[in-house]
């Protein structure tokens, strides 16, 4: 199951991104949430990439677990902003339990946090890992 459209639409509809971050768009009016490896090289920081790892569908149930890592990219001067974005994104997904299209889910297992850097782009990342359980 490709959850990227659900993640994208849910974040775009969230008041944090639409109001607090003034739409979270770049100079070309693109919402700055991209599939992993698809962010344009010209995108302004901060921005988010979404990495999706689909797990096997449970044999005995109708549940599918999809692991999602949201990577919040920015400069080292934007670390505070990246952490705040990560916290707000976690709240968006843990509070509602429903994507903007009405698809319900459960957060399975532990919520994961990570950090890293890309010295070539001179960017840092703060990441949020969620496992979405979706019943079919």
C-alpha positions as CSV (number, residue, x, y, z in Angstrom):
1,X,0.0,0.0,0.0
2,X,1.5,3.3,-1.0
3,X,0.9,5.7,1.9
4,X,2.7,8.6,0.4
5,X,-0.5,10.3,-1.0
6,X,-2.2,9.8,2.5
7,X,0.8,11.3,4.3
8,X,1.1,14.2,1.9
9,X,-2.6,15.1,2.0
10,X,-2.8,14.8,5.8
11,X,0.1,17.1,6.3
12,X,-1.1,19.5,3.7
13,X,-4.5,19.7,5.4
14,X,-3.1,20.1,8.9
15,X,-3.5,23.6,10.4
16,X,0.2,23.5,11.6
17,X,1.4,23.4,8.0
18,X,-1.3,25.5,6.4
19,X,-1.5,28.2,9.0
20,X,1.5,28.2,11.3
21,X,4.0,27.6,8.5
22,X,2.0,29.6,5.9
23,X,1.3,26.7,3.6
24,X,4.8,25.2,3.8
25,X,5.5,26.0,0.2
26,X,8.6,27.0,-1.7
27,X,9.2,29.8,-4.2
28,X,7.5,27.7,-6.9
29,X,4.4,27.1,-4.7
30,X,5.2,23.4,-4.1
31,X,4.2,21.9,-0.8
32,X,7.6,20.9,0.6
33,X,6.8,17.2,1.3
34,X,8.4,14.8,-1.1
35,X,8.8,11.1,-1.6
36,X,12.3,9.8,-0.6
37,X,14.7,10.7,-3.4
38,X,12.3,13.0,-5.2
39,X,13.0,16.4,-3.6
40,X,14.1,18.9,-6.2
41,X,17.7,20.1,-5.7
42,X,16.4,23.7,-5.8
43,X,14.0,23.3,-2.8
44,X,14.4,25.7,0.1
45,X,15.0,24.4,3.6
46,X,13.3,23.2,5.6
47,X,11.5,20.4,3.8
48,X,10.4,16.9,4.4
49,X,11.1,13.6,2.6
50,X,9.0,10.5,3.3
51,X,10.5,7.0,3.2
52,X,8.1,4.1,3.1
53,X,8.9,0.5,3.9
54,X,6.0,-1.8,3.4
55,X,5.8,-4.9,5.6
56,X,4.1,-8.2,4.9
57,X,0.3,-8.4,5.3
58,X,-0.5,-10.4,8.4
59,X,-1.6,-13.9,7.4
60,X,-4.2,-14.4,10.2
61,X,-5.7,-10.9,10.0
62,X,-6.5,-8.2,7.6
63,X,-3.9,-5.9,9.0
64,X,-1.0,-4.5,7.0
65,X,1.9,-2.6,8.7
66,X,3.7,0.1,6.8
67,X,6.8,1.7,8.3
68,X,7.2,5.4,7.5
69,X,10.2,7.6,8.2
70,X,9.6,11.3,7.8
71,X,12.9,13.1,7.4
72,X,12.9,16.9,8.3
73,X,15.8,18.5,6.3
74,X,17.4,21.9,7.0
75,X,20.6,23.7,7.8
76,X,22.3,23.4,11.2
77,X,20.8,26.8,12.1
78,X,17.3,25.3,11.6
79,X,17.6,22.4,14.0
80,X,15.2,24.0,16.5
81,X,12.6,24.4,13.7
82,X,13.2,20.8,12.5
83,X,12.6,19.4,16.0
84,X,9.4,21.5,16.3
85,X,8.2,20.3,12.9
86,X,8.9,16.7,14.0
87,X,6.9,17.2,17.3
88,X,4.0,18.7,15.5
89,X,3.9,16.0,12.8
90,X,4.0,13.3,15.5
91,X,1.0,15.0,17.2
92,X,-0.9,15.2,13.8
93,X,-0.6,11.4,13.3
94,X,-1.0,10.2,16.9
95,X,-3.9,12.4,17.8
96,X,-6.2,11.7,14.8
97,X,-5.7,8.0,13.9
98,X,-7.2,8.9,10.5
99,X,-5.8,10.2,7.3
100,X,-7.4,13.2,5.6
101,X,-9.2,10.8,3.2
102,X,-10.9,9.0,6.1
103,X,-8.7,5.9,6.1
104,X,-8.3,4.8,9.7
105,X,-5.0,3.4,11.1
106,X,-3.3,2.5,14.4
107,X,0.2,3.4,15.4
108,X,1.9,0.1,15.9
109,X,4.9,-0.4,18.2
110,X,7.3,2.4,19.3
111,X,7.7,5.8,17.8
112,X,11.3,6.2,16.6
113,X,13.5,9.2,16.4
114,X,16.8,9.7,14.5
115,X,19.1,12.4,13.3
116,X,21.7,12.6,10.6
117,X,23.4,14.9,8.2
118,X,24.3,15.2,4.5
119,X,27.7,17.0,4.3
120,X,27.5,17.3,0.5
121,X,24.3,19.4,0.7
122,X,25.4,20.9,4.1
123,X,22.0,19.8,5.6
124,X,21.0,18.1,8.8
125,X,17.9,15.9,9.4
126,X,15.7,15.1,12.3
127,X,13.6,12.0,11.6
128,X,10.3,10.5,12.9
129,X,9.5,6.9,12.4
130,X,5.9,5.6,12.7
131,X,4.5,2.2,11.9
132,X,1.0,2.5,10.5
133,X,-1.3,-0.5,11.0
134,X,-4.1,-0.4,8.4
135,X,-7.0,-2.9,8.3
136,X,-8.2,-4.1,4.9
